[in-house]
Amino acid sequence: MDDSLSDLDRIKDEIADSFDEELEMEMDESRLEALLDDLSDHPDREALDRRLYFRELFRLQHELVVLQDWVQKQGLKVAVLFEGRDSAGKGGAIKRITQRLNPRVCRVVALPAPSERERTQWYFQRYVPHLPAAGEIVLFDRSWYNRAGVERVMGFCTEEECEEFFRSVPEFERMLVRSGIILVKYWFSITDEEQQFRFQMRIHDPLKQWKLSPMDVESRRRWEDYTRAKEDMLERTHIAEAPWWVVEAVDKKKARLNCIAHLLTQIPYQEVARPEVVLPARVRHADYERHPIPPEMHVPELY
């Protein structure tokens, strides 16, 4: 009975989290504070936890905006790699990082499976064009480490190709760092039980079923193979110039906050003074006339 109640509570949390994603996108901080103030005396722990989560999220996102301005002003080049098992929460963390940033400064790279031509290229070649230029932050939602993970486990590369990757990647990353790129690597870690639960949620949620590919389903069966591949990867590619950072991600909200807070410590930054913005008076002309838009061009107002 206790287990059933626990599962029910987790399902409620998962559904609430889906709504939270929409709330975060729609609510600005002041409106959120007004809403949460109404819950300040609420005895339910969940409401208090969500209050803390939102407050910390907005505080950290404000710092990310400050960091963005500093990266742009100083011409820094930042590349952040997000790796982890399917459903580990990489995409959710990336979404919270980019949510309030300028997409011209901070962009996400999520490459599809390589084409036939790309399979014949130097392995790192298709990633190089996406590396940051001065004043840019690039977030890789999976990266060249596909070779050490899914490609190795699913047999999309040979053991010889994988060994060559392990020989090359430390030198490749040292070269990136020497060239001035700030390289940060995150592994999002979840338990076997948590991945099972999240996959079940995706199966039964029509809004999330698209996230569950045949490859994801197969990854469940090969959990232990992925574990061995992950351990080998972390051991052989954890270098001083570009170390791995492991994010405990069973609790999605804590993982997002911890990841963002840590990322902010990896790049020393200062607030950039902004000139005061003053809107000029609109120019008005006596002969200006705004013409009505034909009714058939309007989107129907269903709401």
Disulfide bonds with the S-S distance in Angstrom:
none
